Amino acid sequence: MRFTKMQGLGNDFMLVRSQVPGDVSPLCRRLCDRHFGIGADGVIFVSPSRVADGSMRIFNADGSEAKMCGNGIRCVGKYLYEKGLVPKDRMMVETLSGVKALTLTVEDQQVERVSVDMGRAVLEQAEAPLPDGLGPGMLISVGNPHLVIFSDTVEDLPLSLWGPRIESDPRFPGGVNVEFVQVLAPEQLRMRVWERGCGVTLACGTGACASAFAAVQAGLCPAGRPIEVVLDGGSLRVTVSAEGDLSMAGPAVTVFEGEVDL
């Protein structure tokens, strides 16, 4: 199987031009293993679409499927353009959470940045209960579920302690992504993330969108202006409209290409 290893702010993926195989969960667990496989936060299968320019399905490192991935879809846009599959700087990509519009910044035939219309966020719970020691969080859907927790400092928080406890809490059926967020300035957030099915990752695009949306809802950041979300792997810019529509912009990078025996 041929693949392209790509990353968005250190959130890394194997992209494969194929329909989803029948043994996808054990296959993704094996491929994503950083010691015995290629190593990645997830595997993205890219295929044609009847309703858009292309389609993506993403499977996490534990073999579970996610409906949407903000860093992953930027990589898909770069992949489709640079492989000559969709030779235009505006394209539509089908995901399990709907069709998303992408705008590519291209320099010398290389995609440097991708802006994604992420759709409208939904506030599911304004004060979701959390385990003892943490304040309430905001439960938000941006195609997948996110629990945003504001903190005075996120640098020293034990993500590996709190993340799995919250992800598997029975109050969140199916699990939840967990974002710890600190407001640095009215238009700047610091965010660290525990991703459902992956664990601690360097970045999460949908998590950055959920965090910016939560900050606007809480009156901590303004609507309609770009908010810089500083992640462990770099920064994304997220704009939240007054109605809750989300736009996210950030880089996508090709790491290497290869093939693996199945």
Phi, psi and omega per residue, in radians:
M1 nan 2.194 3.086
R2 -1.493 2.560 -3.100
F3 -2.572 2.818 3.010
T4 -2.140 2.138 3.093
K5 -1.517 2.202 -3.106
M6 -2.369 2.837 3.109
Q7 -2.597 2.592 2.997
G8 -2.175 1.842 -3.093
L9 1.022 0.613 3.104
G10 1.517 -0.150 3.013
N11 -1.418 1.872 -2.893
D12 -1.924 2.628 -3.025
F13 -2.494 2.674 2.876
M14 -1.721 2.140 3.078
L15 -1.774 2.255 -3.089
V16 -2.228 2.263 3.107
R17 -1.493 1.608 -3.025
S18 -2.965 2.735 2.888
Q19 -1.243 2.835 -3.117
V20 -1.254 2.177 -3.141
P21 -1.299 2.862 -3.093
G22 -1.199 -0.540 -3.110
D23 -1.715 0.694 -2.903
V24 -1.120 -0.700 -3.049
S25 -1.139 -0.932 3.092
P26 -1.121 -0.575 3.111
L27 -1.097 -0.804 -3.121
C28 -1.168 -0.668 3.090
R29 -1.053 -0.713 -3.133
R30 -1.223 -0.778 -3.104
L31 -1.172 -0.640 -3.074
C32 -1.384 -0.225 -3.138
D33 -1.082 2.172 -3.037
R34 -1.394 -0.122 3.106
H35 -1.875 -0.660 -3.057
F36 -1.996 -0.011 3.125
G37 -2.228 -2.673 3.090
I38 -1.337 -0.755 -3.121
G39 1.697 2.023 3.133
A40 -2.974 2.845 3.011
D41 -1.409 -0.295 3.138
G42 -3.066 2.937 3.085
V43 -2.055 2.280 3.140
I44 -1.988 2.156 3.076
F45 -1.706 2.140 -3.085
V46 -1.875 2.257 -3.095
S47 -2.585 2.948 3.086
P48 -1.144 2.837 3.140
S49 -2.351 2.577 3.075
R50 -1.489 -0.256 -3.040
V51 -2.108 -0.027 -3.099
A52 -2.621 -3.094 3.133
D53 -1.284 -0.432 3.130
G54 -2.900 2.962 -3.106
S55 -2.302 2.577 3.070
M56 -2.324 2.497 2.934
R57 -2.296 2.334 -3.031
I58 -2.109 2.365 3.123
F59 -2.109 2.282 -3.107
N60 -1.248 3.006 -3.112
A61 -1.081 -0.429 3.117
D62 -1.569 0.081 3.104
G63 1.625 -0.144 3.125
S64 -1.360 2.689 -3.118
E65 -1.711 2.411 3.047
A66 -1.850 2.587 3.133
K67 -1.310 -0.494 -3.009
M68 -2.733 2.661 3.080
C69 -2.598 2.047 -3.076
G70 -1.173 -0.793 3.093
N71 -1.206 -0.635 -3.132
G72 -1.150 -0.695 -3.097
I73 -1.216 -0.528 3.047
R74 -1.128 -0.700 3.087
C75 -1.117 -0.662 3.112
V76 -1.094 -0.739 3.105
G77 -1.047 -0.775 3.104
K78 -1.105 -0.754 -3.135
Y79 -1.063 -0.851 -3.106
L80 -1.087 -0.688 -3.117
Y81 -1.258 -0.884 -3.012
E82 -1.303 -0.363 3.033
K83 -1.466 -0.049 -3.140
G84 1.332 0.223 -3.124
L85 -1.377 -0.611 3.080
V86 -2.380 1.504 -3.019
P87 -1.437 1.058 3.093
K88 -2.616 2.669 -3.029
D89 -1.560 0.047 2.967
R90 -2.259 2.195 -3.070
M91 -2.571 2.873 3.105
M92 -2.042 2.349 -3.125
V93 -2.174 2.235 3.127
E94 -1.453 2.295 3.048
T95 -2.264 3.018 3.102
L96 -1.237 -0.196 3.060
S97 -1.870 0.372 3.072
G98 1.979 3.076 3.126
V99 -1.524 2.264 -3.095
K100 -1.972 2.478 3.109
A101 -1.643 2.281 -3.125
L102 -2.059 2.454 3.000
T103 -2.126 2.170 -3.039
L104 -1.796 2.409 2.969
T105 -1.713 1.968 -3.010
V106 -1.985 2.278 3.065
E107 -2.279 2.133 -3.121
D108 0.921 0.771 3.091
Q109 1.167 0.228 3.078
Q110 -1.997 2.340 3.121
V111 -1.416 2.089 -3.115
E112 -1.689 -0.709 -3.117
R113 -2.469 2.717 3.121
V114 -2.365 2.304 3.023
S115 -1.856 2.373 -3.045
V116 -2.193 2.268 2.954
D117 -1.400 1.859 -2.987
M118 -1.535 -0.023 -3.120
G119 1.534 -2.872 -3.055
R120 -1.812 2.303 3.082
A121 -1.389 2.703 3.120
V122 -2.224 2.210 3.062
L123 -1.462 1.860 -3.104
E124 -1.416 -0.750 3.099
Q125 -2.529 2.252 -3.132
A126 -1.338 -0.530 -3.140
E127 -2.410 1.364 3.122
A128 -1.309 2.376 -3.130
P129 -1.211 2.580 -3.116
L130 -2.265 2.899 3.071
P131 -1.057 2.784 3.128
D132 -0.956 2.440 3.129
G133 1.757 -0.194 3.108
L134 -2.189 2.519 3.092
G135 -1.306 3.111 3.118
P136 -1.159 2.695 3.108
G137 -2.057 2.957 3.092
M138 -1.843 2.103 3.141
L139 -1.583 2.083 -2.990
I140 -2.290 2.443 3.045
S141 -1.890 2.217 2.988
V142 -2.201 0.714 -3.011
G143 1.747 -0.502 2.953
N144 -2.393 2.828 -2.990
P145 -1.488 2.431 3.126
H146 -2.368 2.414 3.026
L147 -1.955 1.965 -3.082
V148 -1.741 2.177 -3.102
I149 -2.105 2.077 3.117
F150 -1.482 2.478 -3.091
S151 -2.511 2.692 3.079
D152 -1.253 -0.413 3.063
T153 -2.660 2.395 -3.133
V154 -2.000 -0.152 -3.015
E155 -1.117 -0.644 -3.047
D156 -1.831 0.130 3.129
L157 -1.158 2.364 3.134
P158 -1.388 1.463 -3.095
L159 -1.007 -0.651 -3.095
S160 -1.249 -0.252 3.048
L161 -1.544 -0.928 -3.053
W162 -1.358 -0.654 -3.044
G163 -0.937 -1.011 -3.093
P164 -1.141 -0.531 3.115
R165 -1.147 -0.738 -3.120
I166 -1.317 -0.736 -3.123
E167 -0.974 -0.707 -3.062
S168 -1.675 0.126 -3.140
D169 -1.091 2.282 -3.102
P170 -1.070 -0.269 3.087
R171 -1.279 -0.146 3.102
F172 -2.141 1.369 -3.114
P173 -0.996 2.292 -3.107
G174 1.520 -0.046 3.127
G175 1.503 2.999 -3.099
V176 -2.689 2.572 2.972
N177 -1.380 2.553 -3.056
V178 -2.176 2.150 3.107
E179 -2.025 2.266 3.008
F180 -1.825 2.159 -2.925
V181 -2.247 2.351 3.043
Q182 -2.097 2.325 3.095
V183 -1.465 2.014 3.116
L184 -1.583 -0.581 -3.128
A185 -2.813 2.926 -3.119
P186 -0.999 -0.394 3.139
E187 -2.202 0.498 3.126
Q188 -2.571 2.248 3.104
L189 -2.132 2.594 2.966
R190 -1.912 2.238 -3.051
M191 -2.342 2.390 2.955
R192 -2.177 2.662 -2.902
V193 -2.409 2.497 2.884
W194 -1.960 1.981 -3.079
E195 -1.623 2.322 3.072
R196 -0.996 2.191 3.112
G197 1.473 -0.095 -3.117
C198 -2.221 -0.668 -3.022
G199 1.701 -2.648 3.123
V200 -1.221 2.209 3.058
T201 -2.214 2.859 -3.093
L202 -1.318 -0.330 -3.116
A203 -2.861 2.716 3.051
C204 -2.586 1.988 -3.076
G205 -1.185 -0.814 3.120
T206 -1.163 -0.566 3.082
G207 -1.149 -0.676 3.073
A208 -1.106 -0.692 3.106
C209 -1.137 -0.770 3.128
A210 -1.105 -0.672 -3.129
S211 -1.167 -0.765 3.111
A212 -1.120 -0.722 3.109
F213 -1.084 -0.762 3.125
A214 -1.088 -0.708 3.141
A215 -1.138 -0.662 3.090
V216 -1.185 -0.752 3.125
Q217 -1.056 -0.626 -3.117
A218 -1.468 -0.012 -3.134
G219 1.332 0.331 -3.111
L220 -1.617 -0.385 3.116
C221 -2.381 2.691 -3.096
P222 -1.443 2.603 2.997
A223 -1.396 2.641 3.024
G224 1.402 0.062 3.126
R225 -2.233 2.537 -3.123
P226 -1.061 2.323 3.082
I227 -1.965 2.179 3.078
E228 -1.437 2.148 3.080
V229 -1.881 1.957 -3.070
V230 -1.584 2.022 -3.130
L231 -1.878 2.997 3.116
D232 -1.060 -0.528 -3.087
G233 -1.710 0.018 -3.104
G234 2.466 -2.831 -3.030
S235 -2.130 2.524 2.971
L236 -2.038 2.709 3.041
R237 -1.983 2.148 -3.088
V238 -2.134 2.290 3.053
T239 -1.999 2.277 -3.136
V240 -2.000 2.088 3.118
S241 -1.317 2.943 3.117
A242 -1.079 -0.450 3.133
E243 -1.545 -0.098 3.134
G244 1.686 0.140 3.070
D245 -1.301 2.488 -2.990
L246 -2.048 2.404 2.984
S247 -2.246 2.298 -3.097
M248 -2.206 2.381 3.126
A249 -2.313 2.426 3.112
G250 -3.059 3.113 -3.065
P251 -1.446 2.879 2.968
A252 -2.481 2.369 -3.005
V253 -2.328 2.347 2.990
T254 -1.507 2.241 -3.113
V255 -1.627 -0.964 3.078
F256 -2.912 2.945 3.058
E257 -2.122 2.684 -3.130
G258 -2.948 -2.980 3.051
E259 -2.468 2.650 -3.089
V260 -2.332 2.437 3.085
D261 -1.358 2.310 3.137
L262 -1.673 nan nan
